[in-house]
Every structure is written in C-alpha cells, then in structure tokens.
Amino acid sequence: MLLAEVVDTSEAVTATRSRLAKRAAIAECLRRGAAEAASPSADTGPDATGADELEIAVAYLSGELRQRRTGLGWATLRDLPPPAASPTLTLHDVDAALAALSRLAGAGSEAARAAATSALFAAATRREQVFLRALIIGELRQGALDSVVVDAVAEAADLPADAVRRAVMLRGATGPVASAALLSPDPLAALAGFSLEVGRPVRPMLAQSAPDVAAALDKLPSGGAPGTGGACVDVKLDGIRIQVHRADDDVRVFTRSLDDITRRVPEIVAAVRDLPEARLVLDGEAIVLGPDGAPRPFQETASRSATHEARGGADDGAAGVTTDGPGAEPAPELESVTLTPFFFDVLHAGGHDLIDTPLRDRLAVLDRIGGRHAVRRLMEPGTGPEPDAADAASGTTTTAVVGPGADEGSADATTHDTTALFTEFFEQAVREGQEGVVVKSLDSLYAAGRRGAGWIKVKPRKTLDLVVLAVEWGSGRRQGKLSNIHLGARRPNPDGTDGFVMLGKTFKGMTDRMLEWQTERFLALETSREGHVVHVRPEQVVEIAFDGLQRSTRYPGGLALRFARVLRYRDDKRASEADTIDTVRSLAG
Ligand SMILES: Nc1ncnc2c1ncn2[C@@H]1O[C@H](COP(=O)(O)OP(=O)(O)OP(=O)(O)O)[C@@H](O)[C@H]1O
C-alpha cells in the first residue's frame, strides 16, 4: 500500500469535524488495504506483507509509529530535502526506514541518521513530507483518534464495535486485531480468539472518581441477582501501576502504558517468583516503603519508574518510557531505592482467565496467592468470606473482614454501616500517608482499557492532570531555565479532537532535577515565542495539586486554580487523557 493513500485519508480525517465522516474515511482506507493484502496476485490467501502493511496503516492512521523511538525530532526535521515529484513510497518502505533509524546507536550514528532521514524524505512528495514529519514528532498523536480507528476497523469489517474493542484491549494493540478482523476467513471467531495471554500485557482497567466515600458507594452500579451486590474498599497506593505476568520463572513487568520495565525492577520479579502460583497475571502498584512500613513520598518511587528521566534528549520524538530492549541495564541511580509490589487484582491464575469473573471471586484467588503482597482491603459487611477463612487464606492481616453479616439488621442499617466503615478506612489510610482509597463493586468484571463503573477512587487531596500550554523563562536562581508553566484543561471538540482552556500558571513544587528536565522537554515541544513566553505543543501532562478554584475574568474558562503546585509530570498519560474543563467545573461546584 502506498503511503500516499494513508496521507489522503489522514487529510480527509483532519478536514472534517464529524466523527462519522472520519470513521468512514478510515474504514475506506482499511478496506482498500485489506483488498490489496488479499489480492489474487498474492499466492494463496492474504500475504504477509499485505497483512503487515495493514498494521502499519492502522498505526499511522492512529498517529503512531511502530518504533518506540527514532532519535528524530523537530530540530532534525526542520530542514528537509526537496520533495519527490510523484508518490512511490510504500508503507513498508517507510516502516523499514524508521526501523533502521531506530537501531542506530554509537559513534557515527548522528551522520548515519542524517543521511538516512534525508534519503527517506527525498523519496517523499511534499504532502508526504508534511505528514511524515508530523507523524514522527508526534503531532498526529491524538488519543481520541485511537477509538475512531477501532470503530473504523469494525465498520470496514462489518463487525460489532464491541467485539473489536474487546479484542484490542486484550491484545493491547489495534493493528493485529485489524488484520484478524479484515483478513481472516471467520473474523468473529478470530476476534474471539484474542484472549488474555500470559506474557502479553492487556490495557489496564481504570477508575472513575468521587469526592467522598458516600458518593463513591452511590456511584457503584447496584447489584444484580439476589445474593450479589456488595462492595469493598482498597487502600489506594501512590506508586507506579504494574501488571505482572508470570510463566514459571519467566516474569515480566509492564507499566500502565504497557511498557516492559522488567529489567529495571528485579525486586518485583523476585517477589513474584516467590508467590505460590506458577502461571499468573496480577494487577497492582509498586511503591517505596520507609523502614517503618509507611509509604515514602511519590518522588522516591518516581526515581525508580524512570519515566521522565528515561526520555531521550530534547530532540527525541518518542513518547513515554522506553521499553527495555535486549541487553538494557538498569541505570545505577535507579537502584538506590527498593520497590515493593502490592496487588489489587488477578487476571489469570493457574490456567484460568479471570477477566470475566466477578471481583469477589478474583479477590478470593488473590487472597490465596498474594499473601503480604495483597493490597489492604475492607469488605462490606456480610459480603466477604468468613473472617477465619479469610485470615487463613491470606495468612496475614492485609485483608480485614469486619462487621456483622448482611442478614443482621435492615438494608438501610447495612448501607449506613458500610458508609461509616468505609469512611473510617479512608481516614485511616490518609493518616498513614496513602493517596486515598478505591471503592469497588464485588460484581464488577475486569473492564480492560476502560474507566469502569466498578472502581471509584476517592482522594482527599485535590489534584488534576492538566496539559502544559506554554512556559516562561525563569529569573534569579532560575535564570536560563524554563520555569513558570501555563496549565490547560482539555475541552473535547465534537469531532473527537481536543482543545485546551487555560486555568492558571505555576512555578511551585519543581525540584532542580525537574527544572532541568522540563527546560529540555519544553524546548523540544516549542512552537513559537512571545517575549519570555515559549509556546509548546499541548502534549505534556502534569499532575497539579491545588487548594481550590476561584472565579476569574483573566482566564477564558472563567475559573482559575488557587495555589497550584506541580506534583509530577505524567509520562504515562497522553494529553487526550487529561482532565476536562467539565471535570474542573464540577469540582468548582
Ligand atoms: N487498590 C487499588 N485499586 C485500583 N487502583 C489503584 C489501587 N491503588 C492504587 N491504584 C492506582 O490508581 C489508579 C486508578 O485511577 P485511574 O484509573 O484514574 O488512573 P490514574 O489516572 O493514573 O489515577 P491517579 O492519577 O489518581 O493515580 C490506577 O491506575 C492505579 O495505578
């Protein structure tokens, strides 16, 4: 398939604000790609190159490269060679050229990179050059586009969108699902064949939020058949999300964004090897504990998560953490603190997939396996196993089962008790220095890749994940550093793209290391300058703590943050996942 066809489609997608029209344009492109892959000129049935090109098309239409990093950025792509007169580049040509670029390292690699980049761009027409540059530096990356592409796969293959979406969540990628949907003789069966595979990460379930425990309990979907229903509350640990896969001694650790960080976290690997089950998929959080067992501040955990530190230099187009390649060694400074894994869910144990099993049963398995690595939790009265059984099963006091059975007292009393008990649990967690709690429905299934209604988080601290829109040069001690950041909340447009609404600025909470890092990072994202203000592409998500919201005539949303301060940069979230202006308004009351 020619790159030009994807460029045409991408232009058509950008030109319309209608989600349906975007979906139709992408579906049409995928149909053509599928027809080409299955064309009679290919020997028998779909040919491998065609299937692979379909996967490349899906990636490019989603605004993604297949390579994690190319070593190319805005600066290296500023001056391009004269364009080719007519389109000849295939998707394969481009993917192969970028794969070769991503492997360049060591002495002489800079010159080789410049030569290879120039050769690739010289083979591209003007429109292809513009597209490729935007693709490589991440300008086309739009989380909202992912879901349009998934829907387009369903439309092109004439399959239910739910079946495609589920396969994508379980496979952790859209490309292979698109090939199966569009090229296999029995697409529905092929989609059903995507199941959890030990060793391959699935998109993690996400939580909704509520201002307090009572609101969280209200928000949970109520139970179904008699004998079901019920809730539990977990401590919410403020660490790094981990998904751990174990097949005997082979243990792999993945982040929230499905990056493989196994080599950086040998202590997690060791802890999981000690668990009494040889085939496992566990979901949890890794944190640094102090000698007293209390959680250390997030910054210490972050020093091991190697997220923003792991990014390359300013001229690096790749997003997020690096994936451990063969031979990658942990950087020495990252080993100075020890992570302890805590698990709050289990997706597979001993040959059984548990994704479609209710939480109450998954927790019973977790308590049997997790031991002291299970997250502390409180069951709603009357919903858990008998206290003795639970103690015996967990072997520890990490699982507290308290209160009278559900058959004692009225339903109202039970609801009241639950709210009071869960609130007490929340307050204790916060006193201990935990981030908050997550209230969960015991009926809920594991909603891979979705912000499921079955998990509701409650945090005492007011925080928002906002996007940096611009940054100002510092003065005094911060001379030469990009310091004061302009913060924007997301405003989704009807066509699925995002705009941003500025809510304020802050230069508080930044460590020296952060200042170093952000100066480099924001220069790489620079789009223009106005006096001491550097405008940047709205891509970097930052977690901000604030004391409240006040009315403002200065900012376009009519609201401003009070005492905003930086907690951390979030490289595990894209701008399309940042908090929206509607969420901010709901916090303002
Ligand atoms: N016991 C727990 N159950 C579920 N999630 C937990 C728990 N403890 C900590 N977490 C963390 O809380 C997150 C749930 O919130 P959400 O899905 O909204 O992700 P997030 O946007 O990264 O949230 P946050 O910034 O609040 O951590 C999970 O991603 C996980 O990392």
The ligand as a Gaussian input file, in Angstrom:
#p B3LYP/6-31G(d) Opt

LIG

0 1
 N       -6.154000      -0.587000      45.263000
 C       -6.145000      -0.029000      44.068000
 N       -7.060000      -0.388000      43.138000
 C       -7.045000       0.186000      41.906000
 N       -6.156000       1.115000      41.519000
 C       -5.221000       1.506000      42.393000
 C       -5.176000       0.950000      43.704000
 N       -4.129000       1.522000      44.367000
 C       -3.568000       2.383000      43.524000
 N       -4.203000       2.390000      42.335000
 C       -3.847000       3.261000      41.208000
 O       -4.924000       4.137000      40.997000
 C       -5.213000       4.259000      39.632000
 C       -6.711000       4.353000      39.452000
 O       -7.046000       5.594000      38.977000
 P       -7.138000       5.860000      37.398000
 O       -7.556000       4.648000      36.723000
 O       -7.971000       7.059000      37.246000
 O       -5.648000       6.098000      36.978000
 P       -4.840000       7.430000      37.051000
 O       -5.467000       8.434000      36.155000
 O       -3.432000       7.046000      36.831000
 O       -5.142000       7.865000      38.514000
 P       -4.348000       8.618000      39.614000
 O       -3.639000       9.756000      38.970000
 O       -5.461000       9.023000      40.521000
 O       -3.457000       7.577000      40.198000
 C       -4.704000       3.014000      38.986000
 O       -4.217000       3.299000      37.675000
 C       -3.614000       2.530000      39.918000
 O       -2.366000       2.934000      39.418000

